[in-house]
Amino acid sequence: MNLMTPEEIQRTMEFILQQQAKTEANLGMMEAGLAKTNATLDRMAEDNARQLQASSARMDRLERNLTRMARLGMRWRSENKRWLEQHEKAMAAFDIKMAEIGDKLNGLIAVVEGWRHEPPNRPQ
């Protein structure tokens, strides 16, 4: 059997204690880094939540505006269609009146043309 001398046992114990101290120091640094990382992640999560809420509010506003624009477009189209129908009716009535006036004017021109060739009999 190979037994360790008291000096070897002492050195081994010192080595183990040194390694344990280094490990504890490294573990402390890792815990500090983890705490810092967790704090950063918490801040990022809060920022993301705020940005999501702001984006959601903007999207809601855009949807409301789009709905309003669609309603206005439908109302404008309906009013424009009514106006066009009224305008077409008015133009048809105008065309009829213009044809009547044209007929009357042509009749008047024919009467005047007839007078030019034969003056009407006038009592003296």
Secondary structure in CASP SS format (residue, H / E / C, confidence):
PFRMAT SS
TARGET T0000
AUTHOR 0000-0000-0000
METHOD secondary structure of the structure
MODEL  1
M C 1.00
N C 1.00
L C 1.00
M C 1.00
T C 1.00
P H 1.00
E H 1.00
E H 1.00
I H 1.00
Q H 1.00
R H 1.00
T H 1.00
M H 1.00
E H 1.00
F H 1.00
I H 1.00
L H 1.00
Q H 1.00
Q H 1.00
Q H 1.00
A H 1.00
K H 1.00
T H 1.00
E H 1.00
A H 1.00
N H 1.00
L H 1.00
G H 1.00
M H 1.00
M H 1.00
E H 1.00
A H 1.00
G H 1.00
L H 1.00
A H 1.00
K H 1.00
T H 1.00
N H 1.00
A H 1.00
T H 1.00
L H 1.00
D H 1.00
R H 1.00
M H 1.00
A H 1.00
E H 1.00
D H 1.00
N H 1.00
A H 1.00
R H 1.00
Q H 1.00
L H 1.00
Q H 1.00
A H 1.00
S H 1.00
S H 1.00
A H 1.00
R H 1.00
M H 1.00
D H 1.00
R H 1.00
L H 1.00
E H 1.00
R H 1.00
N H 1.00
L H 1.00
T H 1.00
R H 1.00
M H 1.00
A H 1.00
R H 1.00
L H 1.00
G H 1.00
M H 1.00
R H 1.00
W H 1.00
R H 1.00
S H 1.00
E H 1.00
N H 1.00
K H 1.00
R H 1.00
W H 1.00
L H 1.00
E H 1.00
Q H 1.00
H H 1.00
E H 1.00
K H 1.00
A H 1.00
M H 1.00
A H 1.00
A H 1.00
F H 1.00
D H 1.00
I H 1.00
K H 1.00
M H 1.00
A H 1.00
E H 1.00
I H 1.00
G H 1.00
D H 1.00
K H 1.00
L H 1.00
N H 1.00
G H 1.00
L H 1.00
I H 1.00
A H 1.00
V H 1.00
V H 1.00
E H 1.00
G H 1.00
W H 1.00
R H 1.00
H H 1.00
E C 1.00
P C 1.00
P C 1.00
N C 1.00
R C 1.00
P C 1.00
Q C 1.00
END
